[in-house]
Amino acid sequence: MDTLGIEQMLSALRTTAAQASGKAAESAPAVGGADFAQILQGSIDKVNQTQQQSERMAEKLAAGDTTQNLHEVMIALQTASVSFQEMVQVRNKIVSAYQDVMNIQV
């Protein structure tokens, strides 16, 4: 089991709880890895690129471009749809976790 992500999250939660209670945040050493915001932004960018690419393919097909295969366009559109739905579910989980943290009695 990978505990690196869990340690990072616990460290962030401890820092947030300390700031919320008005105490000075402990200088917890950062455990290696990427910033959560950067990972989230990268994922959003990937979903956006997937949607834009599938829209371009659909527009070319509708314009009569013979190089576009209907099957490939439909697969690209479905992939974009599924990736967007996944992103929405991740957002819902983040909002739910944020609400749970905010409801914690300190």
N, CA, C and O of each residue as an XYZ file, in Angstrom:
424
protein
N       0.844     -1.179      0.000
C       0.000      0.000      0.000
C       0.886      1.239      0.000
O       1.855      1.320      0.756
N       0.552      2.188     -0.841
C       1.317      3.419     -0.962
C       0.823      4.415      0.087
O      -0.313      4.884      0.017
N       1.682      4.736      1.058
C       1.287      5.653      2.127
C       1.774      7.068      1.890
O       1.507      7.959      2.696
N       2.488      7.287      0.792
C       3.006      8.621      0.495
C       1.867      9.624      0.337
O       1.914     10.704      0.926
N       0.854      9.288     -0.440
C      -0.292     10.175     -0.653
C      -1.062     10.424      0.626
O      -1.527     11.538      0.868
N      -1.201      9.399      1.446
C      -1.916      9.535      2.715
C      -1.161     10.468      3.646
O      -1.769     11.302      4.317
N       0.155     10.334      3.692
C       0.969     11.203      4.542
C       0.870     12.656      4.099
O       0.798     13.561      4.930
N       0.868     12.875      2.791
C       0.739     14.235      2.271
C      -0.609     14.836      2.648
O      -0.691     15.998      3.047
N      -1.662     14.038      2.520
C      -2.992     14.527      2.853
C      -3.107     14.819      4.343
O      -3.671     15.842      4.731
N      -2.584     13.937      5.176
C      -2.614     14.166      6.625
C      -1.843     15.426      7.001
O      -2.281     16.194      7.857
N      -0.711     15.633      6.370
C       0.076     16.832      6.629
C      -0.700     18.082      6.248
O      -0.705     19.066      6.987
N      -1.355     18.042      5.092
C      -2.151     19.196      4.654
C      -3.324     19.433      5.588
O      -3.643     20.582      5.895
N      -3.977     18.362      6.048
C      -5.106     18.511      6.968
C      -4.654     19.064      8.317
O      -5.348     19.889      8.912
N      -3.502     18.619      8.800
C      -2.985     19.139     10.071
C      -2.665     20.629      9.956
O      -2.954     21.405     10.867
N      -2.074     21.017      8.843
C      -1.745     22.429      8.625
C      -3.010     23.266      8.555
O      -3.078     24.342      9.148
N      -4.003     22.781      7.840
C      -5.268     23.506      7.724
C      -5.969     23.604      9.068
O      -6.514     24.654      9.408
N      -5.962     22.525      9.833
C      -6.594     22.546     11.150
C      -5.876     23.517     12.081
O      -6.516     24.219     12.864
N      -4.552     23.558     11.997
C      -3.790     24.487     12.838
C      -4.082     25.925     12.451
O      -4.212     26.783     13.325
N      -4.187     26.203     11.177
C      -4.500     27.552     10.729
C      -5.920     27.940     11.128
O      -6.164     29.085     11.509
N      -6.851     27.003     11.044
C      -8.239     27.291     11.394
C      -8.400     27.559     12.878
O      -9.255     28.349     13.278
N      -7.589     26.912     13.695
C      -7.704     27.115     15.138
C      -6.884     28.306     15.610
O      -6.904     28.638     16.796
N      -6.173     28.946     14.711
C      -5.403     30.138     15.054
C      -4.019     29.834     15.585
O      -3.296     30.755     15.966
N      -3.638     28.598     15.621
C      -2.308     28.215     16.093
C      -1.324     28.336     14.946
O      -1.701     28.269     13.776
N      -0.081     28.511     15.289
C       0.961     28.526     14.257
C       1.093     27.126     13.688
O       1.126     26.143     14.428
N       1.168     27.048     12.412
C       1.287     25.745     11.759
C       2.654     25.147     12.058
O       3.677     25.831     12.038
N       2.636     23.851     12.335
C       3.900     23.159     12.550
C       4.634     23.090     11.225
O       4.025     22.947     10.165
N       5.930     23.192     11.302
C       6.695     23.107     10.061
C       6.928     21.645      9.731
O       7.999     21.089      9.974
N       5.886     21.041      9.169
C       5.980     19.641      8.794
C       6.771     19.547      7.501
O       6.496     20.284      6.555
N       7.729     18.671      7.445
C       8.490     18.539      6.213
C       7.602     17.998      5.098
O       6.788     17.098      5.301
N       7.782     18.561      3.947
C       6.987     18.119      2.809
C       7.500     16.765      2.346
O       8.701     16.555      2.174
N       6.575     15.872      2.155
C       6.922     14.565      1.641
C       6.943     14.714      0.129
O       6.020     15.303     -0.434
N       7.958     14.205     -0.544
C       8.119     14.388     -1.984
C       6.849     14.151     -2.765
O       5.907     13.536     -2.265
N       6.824     14.624     -3.954
C       5.661     14.433     -4.795
C       5.174     15.747     -5.357
O       5.689     16.813     -5.022
N       4.197     15.661     -6.194
C       3.660     16.838     -6.850
C       2.599     17.504     -5.993
O       2.021     16.890     -5.097
N       2.359     18.760     -6.285
C       1.343     19.536     -5.606
C      -0.029     19.065     -6.076
O      -0.225     18.810     -7.264
N      -0.982     18.947     -5.144
C      -2.326     18.476     -5.468
C      -2.983     19.367     -6.512
O      -3.624     18.874     -7.440
N      -2.826     20.672     -6.362
C      -3.429     21.616     -7.312
C      -2.866     21.415     -8.713
O      -3.605     21.505     -9.693
N      -1.574     21.144     -8.819
C      -0.970     20.912    -10.130
C      -1.497     19.636    -10.769
O      -1.756     19.600    -11.972
N      -1.654     18.597     -9.972
C      -2.188     17.337    -10.491
C      -3.618     17.527    -10.959
O      -3.997     17.051    -12.029
N      -4.415     18.226    -10.154
C      -5.803     18.474    -10.516
C      -5.900     19.313    -11.783
O      -6.705     19.015    -12.665
N      -5.085     20.359    -11.879
C      -5.085     21.211    -13.071
C      -4.670     20.427    -14.302
O      -5.250     20.601    -15.374
N      -3.674     19.565    -14.159
C      -3.242     18.724    -15.277
C      -4.352     17.794    -15.747
O      -4.527     17.584    -16.947
N      -5.095     17.240    -14.806
C      -6.210     16.359    -15.162
C      -7.308     17.129    -15.883
O      -7.870     16.644    -16.865
N      -7.611     18.318    -15.401
C      -8.626     19.145    -16.056
C      -8.183     19.507    -17.470
O      -8.991     19.494    -18.399
N      -6.911     19.828    -17.631
C      -6.384     20.158    -18.955
C      -6.491     18.973    -19.913
O      -6.822     19.145    -21.086
N      -6.206     17.755    -19.402
C      -6.311     16.562    -20.240
C      -7.747     16.341    -20.702
O      -7.987     16.022    -21.867
N      -8.703     16.510    -19.787
C     -10.115     16.352    -20.137
C     -10.503     17.389    -21.186
O     -11.208     17.075    -22.146
N     -10.046     18.612    -21.003
C     -10.345     19.677    -21.960
C      -9.773     19.353    -23.343
O     -10.450     19.538    -24.354
N      -8.535     18.874    -23.384
C      -7.926     18.514    -24.665
C      -8.697     17.390    -25.348
O      -8.893     17.412    -26.563
N      -9.132     16.410    -24.565
C      -9.891     15.288    -25.117
C     -11.197     15.778    -25.722
O     -11.592     15.339    -26.802
N     -11.866     16.688    -25.023
C     -13.124     17.218    -25.546
C     -12.909     18.049    -26.798
O     -13.672     17.933    -27.757
N     -11.888     18.880    -26.803
C     -11.624     19.706    -27.979
C     -11.274     18.853    -29.190
O     -11.730     19.119    -30.301
N     -10.460     17.825    -28.965
C     -10.071     16.948    -30.070
C     -11.297     16.227    -30.637
O     -11.448     16.136    -31.855
N     -12.162     15.719    -29.776
C     -13.341     15.004    -30.270
C     -14.290     15.956    -30.998
O     -14.918     15.568    -31.983
N     -14.399     17.196    -30.523
C     -15.246     18.173    -31.221
C     -14.694     18.501    -32.603
O     -15.452     18.625    -33.565
N     -13.364     18.643    -32.702
C     -12.757     18.907    -34.004
C     -13.016     17.749    -34.970
O     -13.332     17.960    -36.141
N     -12.878     16.527    -34.459
C     -13.122     15.356    -35.300
C     -14.571     15.329    -35.784
O     -14.834     15.035    -36.950
N     -15.513     15.637    -34.884
C     -16.927     15.633    -35.244
C     -17.231     16.728    -36.269
O     -18.015     16.518    -37.194
N     -16.611     17.885    -36.100
C     -16.824     18.974    -37.059
C     -16.297     18.604    -38.444
O     -16.932     18.901    -39.456
N     -15.137     17.957    -38.482
C     -14.576     17.536    -39.767
C     -15.488     16.511    -40.435
O     -15.718     16.567    -41.643
N     -16.006     15.572    -39.637
C     -16.901     14.556    -40.187
C     -18.169     15.206    -40.730
O     -18.643     14.847    -41.808
N     -18.721     16.167    -39.979
C     -19.939     16.842    -40.418
C     -19.693     17.682    -41.673
O     -20.600     17.873    -42.483
N     -18.467     18.183    -41.833
C     -18.125     18.993    -43.005
C     -17.857     18.135    -44.230
O     -17.655     18.662    -45.324
N     -17.851     16.816    -44.058
C     -17.670     15.926    -45.200
C     -16.241     15.474    -45.416
O     -15.915     14.970    -46.491
N     -15.382     15.638    -44.429
C     -13.993     15.192    -44.555
C     -13.977     13.672    -44.651
O     -14.431     12.977    -43.743
N     -13.453     13.172    -45.750
C     -13.458     11.718    -45.979
C     -12.374     10.998    -45.186
O     -12.369      9.768    -45.131
N     -11.461     11.737    -44.576
C     -10.413     11.089    -43.780
C     -10.916     10.715    -42.389
O     -10.264      9.949    -41.678
N     -12.065     11.248    -41.999
C     -12.624     10.950    -40.679
C     -13.494      9.706    -40.758
O     -14.392      9.617    -41.596
N     -13.229      8.766    -39.897
C     -13.998      7.537    -39.805
C     -15.079      7.731    -38.746
O     -14.783      8.203    -37.648
N     -16.308      7.381    -39.050
C     -17.423      7.557    -38.118
C     -17.165      6.828    -36.800
O     -17.465      7.350    -35.726
N     -16.618      5.639    -36.885
C     -16.370      4.850    -35.674
C     -15.353      5.546    -34.770
O     -15.531      5.607    -33.553
N     -14.297      6.064    -35.369
C     -13.276      6.751    -34.572
C     -13.830      8.018    -33.925
O     -13.496      8.339    -32.784
N     -14.682      8.739    -34.666
C     -15.288      9.954    -34.123
C     -16.206      9.607    -32.943
O     -16.179     10.282    -31.914
N     -16.997      8.578    -33.093
C     -17.913      8.173    -32.017
C     -17.141      7.709    -30.781
O     -17.538      7.999    -29.653
N     -16.057      7.001    -30.994
C     -15.228      6.559    -29.868
C     -14.600      7.761    -29.175
O     -14.555      7.812    -27.946
N     -14.117      8.726    -29.946
C     -13.523      9.935    -29.358
C     -14.558     10.729    -28.570
O     -14.262     11.222    -27.481
N     -15.772     10.856    -29.110
C     -16.832     11.572    -28.395
C     -17.209     10.858    -27.098
O     -17.422     11.502    -26.071
N     -17.289      9.539    -27.147
C     -17.643      8.782    -25.951
C     -16.518      8.861    -24.909
O     -16.787      8.961    -23.712
N     -15.276      8.816    -25.360
C     -14.138      8.943    -24.447
C     -14.159     10.306    -23.757
O     -13.906     10.406    -22.557
N     -14.459     11.347    -24.520
C     -14.551     12.692    -23.938
C     -15.678     12.768    -22.917
O     -15.527     13.388    -21.865
N     -16.792     12.145    -23.225
C     -17.933     12.157    -22.309
C     -17.612     11.429    -21.006
O     -17.916     11.924    -19.920
N     -17.000     10.262    -21.119
C     -16.657      9.481    -19.925
C     -15.612     10.200    -19.082
O     -15.701     10.199    -17.854
N     -14.627     10.812    -19.725
C     -13.596     11.524    -18.962
C     -14.188     12.734    -18.255
O     -13.768     13.059    -17.145
N     -15.157     13.410    -18.876
C     -15.818     14.541    -18.222
C     -16.642     14.059    -17.031
O     -16.621     14.685    -15.971
N     -17.360     12.963    -17.195
C     -18.145     12.411    -16.088
C     -17.236     12.008    -14.923
O     -17.583     12.205    -13.758
N     -16.090     11.452    -15.243
C     -15.132     11.082    -14.207
C     -14.643     12.320    -13.464
O     -14.532     12.308    -12.238
N     -14.348     13.395    -14.208
C     -13.895     14.629    -13.594
C     -14.968     15.203    -12.663
O     -14.649     15.715    -11.590
N     -16.223     15.119    -13.066
C     -17.317     15.611    -12.228
C     -17.400     14.795    -10.937
O     -17.626     15.354     -9.864
N     -17.221     13.489    -11.036
C     -17.269     12.642     -9.839
C     -16.109     12.944     -8.890
O     -16.282     12.936     -7.671
N     -14.935     13.207     -9.449
C     -13.787     13.578     -8.617
C     -14.073     14.901     -7.916
O     -13.790     15.054     -6.727
N     -14.636     15.855     -8.655
C     -15.000     17.138     -8.052
C     -16.000     16.940     -6.913
O     -15.876     17.568     -5.861
N     -16.991     16.069     -7.120
C     -17.979     15.809     -6.075
C     -17.322     15.222     -4.830
O     -17.679     15.585     -3.709
N     -16.371     14.324     -5.022
C     -15.666     13.733     -3.880
C     -14.825     14.778     -3.152
O     -14.753     14.767     -1.923
N     -14.193     15.671     -3.894
C     -13.387     16.725     -3.275
C     -14.273     17.652     -2.463
O     -13.926     18.016     -1.339
N     -15.412     18.038     -3.020
C     -16.337     18.910     -2.301
C     -16.847     18.219     -1.044
O     -16.949     18.843      0.012
N     -17.162     16.947     -1.152
C     -17.637     16.188      0.002
C     -16.564     16.102      1.090
O     -16.857     16.269      2.274
N     -15.324     15.842      0.680
C     -14.223     15.778      1.653
C     -13.999     17.132      2.305
O     -13.743     17.207      3.507
N     -14.091     18.201      1.525
C     -13.925     19.550      2.067
C     -15.011     19.842      3.098
O     -14.727     20.396      4.159
N     -16.252     19.472      2.792
C     -17.349     19.700      3.734
C     -17.145     18.888      5.010
O     -17.427     19.372      6.106
N     -16.655     17.654      4.872
C     -16.385     16.833      6.052
C     -15.308     17.465      6.925
O     -15.428     17.483      8.150
N     -14.255     17.985      6.293
C     -13.172     18.629      7.057
C     -13.680     19.879      7.745
O     -13.334     20.135      8.899
N     -14.483     20.648      7.064
C     -14.994     21.885      7.635
C     -15.975     21.629      8.789
O     -16.156     22.495      9.645
N     -16.605     20.455      8.818
C     -17.545     20.126      9.887
C     -16.876     19.469     11.094
O     -17.546     19.161     12.079
N     -15.571     19.253     11.027
C     -14.848     18.646     12.137
C     -14.771     19.658     13.290
O     -14.400     20.816     13.099
N     -15.124     19.196     14.466
C     -15.029     20.029     15.657
C     -13.585     20.035     16.138
O     -12.991     18.984     16.378
N     -13.034     21.228     16.274
C     -11.637     21.352     16.693
C     -11.567     21.613     18.170
O     -10.475     21.750     18.722
